[in-house]
């Protein structure tokens, strides 16, 4: 249960906001006071005992956020939500700088409010210091489906496994991971956050991430190759140190770049998932990428070979991939272009658009591989819901005996 203090400048809007809170489905206690944002200092004692401060002010301007900043600085556990008609970009940026996580427009959208309350509730119950496992997803070529896999795995871990998950879009070209799970722009990007790296703390980080599920946050990529070029390994170092303590699972979509920033992410990853498809181009480029990983000193146990859009009739078989790469195929995802395309077109996770599909279930099994369940595989949600299909999928993932590798061209 979260303790909410609502300070509103309107006696008319106060009961309307209370009704919206009641309809959210989140357990809470509510106290209400009358006042504007510029009068927050008067209510300092009441604010200290709240988990969430809601400031409803139709005349709110950036200059009146001083009281909010003071309240947040004196009460580390406090979350703040601003409610005002059509908030301007200037106000949104000012709110982010003082540590406000949620700025909602009036009239309130019930789904947006419910998501914000669920996020605050999950933060309160999180409580403990975490030691998040970091997994990076990379590929030797574009079109492998790396981003689709990373985004949907993140959502599945959050929704099915009740893990606190962060997805970091480190793709340095035209990052688009956030578009796969939300239909609104992110509050800030990785580049925006790193531009203020000297101020990095939990409050600033909270203001920059996109909240797409009660347990899932997304740090959007720069989306601009020029801004991406300004990112430094030291920035990523500070970021990963912070987020490991806040999340159970940190997924990084590295893309296909092998540069100092990407290498730093891979260095600090517990596992590296290299996503390939069954054709000769991936066969050649994938071997070169694995050679680079070997030169960087990554042990074989850290690497996970993931085959996307598996086709048992393909000329390049799993055995050929294993023999060429010198590593076993850790997991394979079935071809399901219809469901994948529909999810991409609508900007929603597969768990939403195709929960019962083979692709969705296979992504859930990938989560079991990377984050093993302590209760054993037969206790999993998928095993209880689809016992026959889960057993069949596990059986199909059993590695076959490698055959002789194909002849590669000289110089490869």
C-alpha positions as CSV (number, residue, x, y, z in Angstrom):
1,X,0.0,0.0,0.0
2,X,1.3,3.5,-0.9
3,X,0.7,6.6,1.1
4,X,-0.5,9.4,-1.2
5,X,-0.6,13.1,-0.4
6,X,-2.6,15.1,-2.9
7,X,-2.1,18.9,-2.8
8,X,-4.5,20.5,-5.3
9,X,-5.3,24.1,-6.1
10,X,-8.8,23.2,-7.1
11,X,-11.6,22.0,-4.7
12,X,-13.4,20.8,-7.8
13,X,-10.6,18.6,-9.2
14,X,-9.7,17.0,-5.9
15,X,-12.6,14.5,-5.7
16,X,-12.2,13.7,-9.4
17,X,-8.5,12.8,-8.9
18,X,-9.5,10.7,-5.9
19,X,-12.0,8.8,-8.0
20,X,-9.3,8.1,-10.6
21,X,-7.0,6.8,-7.9
22,X,-9.8,4.5,-6.6
23,X,-10.3,3.1,-10.1
24,X,-6.6,2.3,-10.6
25,X,-6.7,-0.9,-8.7
26,X,-3.6,0.0,-6.7
27,X,-3.9,-0.1,-2.9
28,X,-3.3,3.3,-1.3
29,X,-4.1,5.7,1.6
30,X,-5.0,9.2,0.5
31,X,-4.6,12.5,2.3
32,X,-5.7,15.8,0.6
33,X,-4.7,19.4,1.1
34,X,-5.5,22.6,-0.7
35,X,-2.7,24.6,-2.2
36,X,-0.6,25.5,-5.2
37,X,2.9,24.2,-6.1
38,X,4.5,27.4,-4.9
39,X,3.1,26.7,-1.4
40,X,4.7,23.3,-0.8
41,X,7.0,24.5,1.9
42,X,4.0,25.1,4.1
43,X,3.1,21.4,3.9
44,X,6.7,20.1,4.5
45,X,5.7,18.0,7.6
46,X,2.9,16.2,5.8
47,X,5.0,15.6,2.7
48,X,7.7,13.8,4.7
49,X,5.4,10.9,5.6
50,X,4.1,10.3,2.0
51,X,5.3,7.8,-0.5
52,X,3.8,9.8,-3.4
53,X,3.2,13.5,-3.6
54,X,0.6,14.5,-6.2
55,X,0.7,18.2,-7.1
56,X,-2.3,19.4,-9.0
57,X,-1.9,22.9,-10.3
58,X,-3.4,24.4,-13.4
59,X,-1.0,27.3,-13.3
60,X,2.2,25.4,-12.9
61,X,5.3,26.9,-14.4
62,X,9.0,25.8,-14.3
63,X,9.8,28.6,-11.8
64,X,7.4,27.1,-9.2
65,X,9.3,23.7,-9.0
66,X,11.7,24.9,-6.3
67,X,9.4,23.5,-3.6
68,X,9.2,20.2,-5.4
69,X,13.0,20.0,-5.7
70,X,13.4,20.8,-2.0
71,X,10.8,18.2,-1.0
72,X,12.5,15.5,-3.1
73,X,15.9,16.3,-1.8
74,X,14.8,16.1,1.9
75,X,12.8,12.9,1.4
76,X,14.8,10.4,-0.6
77,X,12.0,7.8,-0.7
78,X,9.4,10.3,-2.0
79,X,7.9,10.1,-5.5
80,X,6.3,13.1,-7.1
81,X,3.6,13.4,-9.7
82,X,2.6,16.7,-11.4
83,X,-0.9,17.2,-12.8
84,X,-1.5,20.2,-15.1
85,X,-3.3,20.9,-18.4
86,X,-1.1,20.4,-21.5
87,X,2.4,20.5,-19.9
88,X,5.0,22.3,-22.1
89,X,8.3,20.8,-23.2
90,X,10.0,23.4,-21.0
91,X,8.0,22.3,-18.0
92,X,8.7,18.6,-18.7
93,X,12.5,19.2,-18.9
94,X,12.5,21.3,-15.7
95,X,10.5,18.6,-13.9
96,X,13.0,16.0,-15.0
97,X,15.9,18.0,-13.8
98,X,14.5,18.3,-10.3
99,X,13.7,14.6,-10.1
100,X,10.0,14.3,-11.0
101,X,9.2,11.0,-12.6
102,X,5.6,11.5,-13.7
103,X,4.0,14.6,-15.3
104,X,0.4,13.9,-16.3
105,X,-2.0,16.2,-18.3
106,X,-5.5,17.1,-17.2
107,X,-7.9,15.5,-17.6
108,X,-6.2,12.4,-16.3
109,X,-5.9,9.3,-18.5
110,X,-6.9,6.4,-16.4
111,X,-4.4,4.0,-17.9
112,X,-1.5,6.4,-17.7
113,X,-2.4,7.1,-14.0
114,X,-2.7,3.4,-13.2
115,X,0.7,2.7,-14.8
116,X,2.3,5.5,-12.8
117,X,0.8,4.2,-9.5
118,X,1.9,0.7,-10.2
119,X,5.4,1.9,-10.8
120,X,5.5,3.8,-7.5
121,X,4.1,0.7,-5.7
122,X,6.7,-1.6,-7.3
123,X,9.4,0.8,-6.2
124,X,8.2,0.8,-2.6
125,X,8.1,-3.0,-2.4
126,X,11.4,-3.4,-4.2
127,X,13.2,-2.1,-1.1
128,X,16.2,-4.4,-1.1
129,X,19.6,-3.9,-2.7
130,X,19.8,-6.0,-5.8
131,X,22.6,-7.5,-7.8
132,X,21.2,-7.4,-11.3
133,X,22.5,-9.8,-13.9
134,X,23.6,-8.1,-17.1
135,X,23.0,-9.7,-20.5
136,X,24.0,-8.1,-23.8
137,X,22.5,-8.9,-27.2
138,X,24.5,-8.5,-30.3
139,X,24.8,-9.6,-33.9
140,X,27.3,-9.7,-36.6
141,X,24.8,-8.4,-39.2
142,X,21.7,-6.3,-39.4
143,X,18.3,-7.9,-39.7
144,X,19.0,-10.7,-37.2
145,X,16.1,-9.7,-34.9
146,X,18.3,-8.8,-32.0
147,X,16.2,-5.8,-30.9
148,X,12.9,-7.8,-31.2
149,X,14.3,-10.6,-29.0
150,X,15.8,-8.2,-26.4
151,X,12.7,-6.1,-26.1
152,X,10.3,-9.1,-25.8
153,X,12.5,-11.0,-23.4
154,X,12.7,-7.9,-21.2
155,X,8.9,-7.7,-21.2
156,X,8.4,-11.4,-20.6
157,X,10.8,-11.4,-17.6
158,X,8.9,-8.4,-16.1
159,X,5.4,-9.8,-16.8
160,X,5.8,-13.5,-16.3
161,X,8.7,-13.8,-13.9
162,X,8.0,-10.7,-11.8
163,X,11.5,-9.5,-12.1
164,X,12.5,-5.8,-12.1
165,X,14.0,-5.3,-15.5
166,X,15.8,-2.6,-17.4
167,X,16.4,-2.5,-21.1
168,X,19.2,-0.3,-22.3
169,X,19.2,0.6,-26.0
170,X,22.9,0.9,-26.9
171,X,22.4,0.7,-30.6
172,X,24.5,3.7,-31.8
173,X,22.9,4.2,-35.2
174,X,19.2,4.6,-35.3
175,X,18.0,3.2,-31.9
176,X,14.4,2.1,-32.0
177,X,13.9,-0.4,-29.1
178,X,11.4,2.0,-27.3
179,X,9.2,2.0,-30.4
180,X,8.5,-1.7,-30.0
181,X,6.8,-1.4,-26.6
182,X,5.3,2.1,-26.5
183,X,3.5,4.6,-28.7
184,X,4.9,7.7,-27.0
185,X,8.3,9.3,-27.1
186,X,10.7,8.6,-24.2
187,X,11.2,11.3,-21.6
188,X,15.0,11.3,-22.3
189,X,17.6,9.2,-24.1
190,X,20.8,7.6,-23.1
191,X,22.6,10.5,-24.7
192,X,20.6,13.0,-22.6
193,X,21.4,11.1,-19.4
194,X,25.1,10.9,-20.2
195,X,25.2,14.6,-20.9
196,X,24.4,15.0,-17.1
197,X,26.5,12.1,-15.9
198,X,28.0,14.2,-13.1
199,X,24.6,14.5,-11.6
200,X,23.7,10.9,-12.0
201,X,21.7,9.5,-9.1
202,X,18.5,7.4,-8.7
203,X,16.2,10.5,-9.0
204,X,17.8,11.6,-12.3
205,X,17.8,8.1,-13.7
206,X,14.1,7.7,-12.7
207,X,13.3,10.9,-14.6
208,X,15.0,9.7,-17.8
209,X,13.7,6.1,-18.2
210,X,10.5,5.1,-20.0
211,X,8.2,3.1,-17.8
212,X,6.3,0.6,-19.9
213,X,5.3,-2.0,-17.3
214,X,5.2,-2.0,-13.5
215,X,8.4,-4.0,-13.5
216,X,10.0,-2.8,-16.8
217,X,11.9,0.4,-17.6
218,X,13.5,1.3,-20.9
219,X,16.4,3.7,-21.4
220,X,16.0,4.8,-25.0
221,X,18.9,4.9,-27.3
222,X,20.3,8.2,-28.6
223,X,18.6,7.7,-32.0
224,X,21.3,9.9,-33.6
225,X,24.7,8.7,-34.7
226,X,26.3,12.1,-33.9
227,X,25.0,12.1,-30.3
228,X,26.0,8.5,-29.9
229,X,29.5,9.4,-30.8
230,X,29.7,11.6,-27.6
231,X,29.0,8.6,-25.3
232,X,32.0,7.4,-23.4
233,X,32.8,4.1,-21.6
234,X,33.2,6.0,-18.3
235,X,29.5,7.1,-18.7
236,X,28.4,3.5,-19.1
237,X,30.5,2.4,-16.2
238,X,28.7,4.8,-13.8
239,X,25.3,3.9,-15.2
240,X,25.8,0.1,-14.9
241,X,27.1,0.5,-11.3
242,X,23.9,2.3,-10.4
243,X,21.4,0.1,-12.2
244,X,22.8,-3.2,-11.0
245,X,21.5,-2.3,-7.6
246,X,18.1,-1.3,-8.8
247,X,17.1,-4.2,-11.1
248,X,17.1,-8.0,-11.2
249,X,17.8,-8.1,-14.9
250,X,19.6,-5.6,-17.1
251,X,19.4,-6.3,-20.9
252,X,21.6,-4.3,-23.3
253,X,20.8,-4.1,-27.0
254,X,24.3,-3.6,-28.3
255,X,23.4,-3.9,-32.0
256,X,26.2,-4.9,-34.4
257,X,28.8,-2.3,-33.5
258,X,32.1,-3.4,-32.0
259,X,33.7,-0.2,-30.6
260,X,35.0,0.9,-27.2
261,X,31.5,1.6,-25.9
262,X,30.1,-1.7,-27.0
263,X,33.2,-3.6,-25.7
264,X,32.7,-1.9,-22.3
265,X,29.1,-3.2,-22.2
266,X,30.2,-6.7,-23.2
267,X,33.1,-6.6,-20.6
268,X,30.5,-6.0,-17.9
269,X,28.0,-8.5,-19.1
270,X,27.4,-11.8,-17.3
271,X,26.3,-13.3,-20.7
272,X,26.6,-12.3,-24.3
273,X,23.9,-13.5,-26.7
274,X,25.0,-13.5,-30.3
275,X,22.0,-13.7,-32.5
276,X,22.4,-15.3,-36.0
277,X,20.3,-16.7,-38.8
278,X,20.9,-19.7,-41.0
279,X,22.6,-18.4,-44.0
280,X,26.2,-18.2,-45.3
281,X,26.6,-14.5,-44.5
282,X,26.0,-15.1,-40.8
283,X,28.3,-18.1,-41.0
284,X,31.2,-16.0,-42.2
285,X,30.6,-12.8,-40.2
286,X,29.6,-14.7,-37.1
287,X,32.9,-16.6,-37.0
288,X,34.8,-13.3,-37.3
289,X,32.8,-11.8,-34.4
290,X,33.5,-14.9,-32.2
291,X,37.2,-14.5,-33.1
292,X,37.1,-11.0,-31.8
293,X,35.4,-12.1,-28.6
294,X,38.1,-14.7,-28.1
295,X,40.8,-12.0,-28.6
296,X,39.0,-9.9,-26.0
297,X,39.4,-12.8,-23.5
298,X,35.7,-13.7,-23.1
299,X,35.3,-17.4,-21.9
300,X,33.2,-19.7,-23.9
301,X,30.8,-20.0,-21.0
302,X,29.9,-16.3,-21.3
303,X,28.8,-16.7,-24.9
304,X,25.3,-17.9,-25.9
305,X,24.6,-18.6,-29.6
306,X,21.0,-17.8,-30.4
307,X,19.5,-18.9,-33.7
308,X,16.6,-16.7,-34.8
309,X,13.9,-17.8,-37.3
310,X,15.0,-21.4,-37.1
311,X,14.3,-23.4,-40.3
312,X,15.0,-27.2,-40.1
313,X,15.1,-27.3,-43.9
314,X,17.7,-24.5,-44.3
315,X,20.9,-25.4,-46.1
316,X,22.9,-24.0,-43.1
317,X,22.0,-26.4,-40.3
318,X,22.5,-26.1,-36.6
319,X,25.3,-28.7,-36.8
320,X,27.1,-26.5,-39.4
321,X,26.7,-23.4,-37.3
322,X,28.1,-25.3,-34.2
323,X,31.0,-26.8,-36.2
324,X,32.0,-23.5,-37.8
325,X,31.7,-21.4,-34.6
326,X,33.1,-23.9,-32.2
327,X,30.2,-23.4,-29.8
328,X,26.9,-25.1,-29.1
329,X,23.6,-23.5,-30.1
330,X,22.1,-22.4,-26.8
331,X,18.6,-21.7,-28.0
332,X,16.6,-21.4,-31.2
333,X,13.6,-19.2,-31.9
334,X,11.0,-20.4,-34.4
335,X,10.1,-18.4,-37.6
336,X,6.8,-16.6,-37.1
337,X,6.9,-13.6,-39.4
338,X,3.2,-12.9,-39.1
339,X,3.2,-12.5,-35.3
340,X,6.5,-10.6,-35.2
341,X,5.4,-8.2,-37.9
342,X,2.0,-7.6,-36.3
343,X,3.8,-6.8,-33.0
344,X,6.3,-4.5,-34.7
345,X,3.6,-2.7,-36.6
346,X,1.5,-2.0,-33.5
347,X,4.4,-1.2,-31.2
348,X,3.4,-3.8,-28.7
349,X,5.2,-6.8,-27.1
350,X,4.4,-10.3,-28.3
351,X,3.1,-11.0,-24.8
352,X,0.3,-8.6,-25.6
353,X,-0.4,-9.4,-29.3
354,X,0.4,-13.1,-29.4
355,X,0.7,-14.5,-25.9
356,X,0.1,-18.1,-26.9
357,X,2.3,-18.2,-30.0
358,X,5.3,-20.5,-30.3
359,X,7.6,-17.5,-30.6
360,X,6.4,-16.0,-27.4
361,X,6.8,-19.2,-25.5
362,X,10.3,-19.7,-27.0
363,X,11.3,-16.3,-25.8
364,X,10.0,-17.2,-22.3
365,X,12.2,-20.3,-22.4
366,X,15.2,-18.2,-23.3
367,X,14.5,-16.3,-20.1
368,X,14.6,-19.5,-18.2
369,X,18.0,-20.3,-19.8
370,X,19.5,-16.9,-18.9
371,X,17.8,-16.5,-15.5
372,X,17.3,-20.1,-14.3
373,X,14.5,-20.7,-11.9
374,X,15.5,-21.9,-8.4
375,X,12.3,-24.0,-8.2
376,X,13.2,-26.1,-11.2
377,X,11.9,-26.1,-14.8
378,X,8.7,-28.0,-14.1
379,X,7.5,-25.3,-11.7
380,X,7.6,-22.6,-14.4
381,X,4.5,-20.7,-15.5
382,X,4.9,-21.9,-19.0
383,X,5.3,-25.5,-17.9
384,X,2.1,-25.4,-16.0
385,X,0.2,-23.7,-18.8
386,X,1.6,-25.5,-21.8
387,X,3.3,-28.7,-20.4
388,X,3.4,-30.6,-23.7
389,X,4.6,-27.8,-25.8
390,X,7.3,-26.7,-23.3
391,X,8.7,-30.2,-23.1
392,X,8.8,-30.4,-26.9
393,X,10.6,-27.1,-27.2
394,X,13.2,-28.2,-24.6
395,X,13.7,-31.4,-26.5
396,X,14.2,-29.5,-29.8
397,X,16.9,-27.4,-28.1
398,X,19.0,-30.4,-27.4
399,X,22.2,-29.9,-29.4
400,X,22.9,-32.3,-32.3
401,X,26.2,-33.8,-33.0
402,X,28.1,-31.4,-35.2
403,X,28.9,-32.5,-38.8
404,X,31.9,-31.5,-40.8
405,X,32.0,-27.7,-41.3
406,X,31.3,-26.2,-44.7
407,X,34.2,-25.0,-46.8
408,X,34.8,-21.3,-46.2
409,X,36.6,-19.1,-48.7
410,X,40.2,-18.4,-48.2
411,X,40.9,-15.5,-46.0
412,X,37.8,-16.0,-43.8
